[in-house]
Amino acid sequence: MAALLLVLLLAVVLFGVGFALKVLWWFALAVLIVWLIGFLARTTSASGRRSRWYRW
């Protein structure tokens, strides 16, 4: 009985980790798309040089 509970607990933990990793991959993809859009859509300044779209 204890072995069955241990296997079920392991399955639940692995399912949770797999779900969390999948969510993190989708989040990373969304951040990458936003970064690419910002990088490609940056504006040019009055002097003709391209300026940064972020404030680092």
N, C-alpha and C positions, 0 to 999 in steps of 0.2 A: 504494500500500500504506500509506503514512504517513497519507493522508487517511482511509482506512478505520479505521485504529487511532485517529485523532483523533476521528472520529465515534463509535466504540464507547466511547472513554473519556468523551466528553461525555455519552453516553446513560447510562453507569453513574453518573456524578456527579449528573446530574439525577434519576435514579431514587432515589439515596441521599438527596438533599435532599428530594424529594417524600415519601419514606417517613418521614424524620425529622420533617418538618412535620406529617404526619398523626398521628404518635405524640404530638407536642407538643400538638396540638389535643385529643386524647383526654385527655391529662394535665391540660390546662387545664379541660376540662369536668368531670373528676373533682374537681379542687380547688374549682371553683365549686359543685358539688353538696354537698361536705362543708361549705363555708362557709355555704351556705344552710340546711342542716340545723342547724348550730350556731347560726346567727343566729335561726332560728325556735324552737329548743328551749332557748333560754337561760332560766335560772330566775329567779324573783323573790326578792329578799332579804327579810329579816324585816320591814323597814320598808315593804314594799309596792312599792318601786322596783325596776325591772328592772335587773339587773346585767349587766356585760359577760361574755361567755363566753370571751373571750380575755384575755391578761395584758399587753397593750401599755401 
